[in-house]
């Protein structure tokens, strides 16, 4: 029952994020998320929450795959940033990168300078242009 509730909570957060993104745009959403979901107090139990974090990230992936709109890396990363920080108390960072040719952008999560929701080899081709690290 807890897993279904978590999925529904993530699905509603995904829809809310999509609406906010359409209304306010990325430029206003990013700083609000960083402010709204600050770095959690460091806990000695961070390692105990890694399994919970991985389950949560899989739930987010599933909600994004089932969304009636195109929900990709930006949606997954913003939701992961929000829920991993609030539910697991793990201080992940949200990173945005670009690749010049062919031009593309990508968003992912980082914990202790390691990717947690993307392959390291894939994200190395992007130049980081924005990160929540060091902000509030």
Secondary structure by P-SEA (a helix, b strand, c coil): caaaaaaaaaaaaaaaaaaaaaaccaaaaaaaaaaaccccccccccccaaaaaaaaaaaaaaaaaaccccccaaaaaaaaaaaaacccccbbbbbbbccccccccccccccccccccccccccccccccccccccc
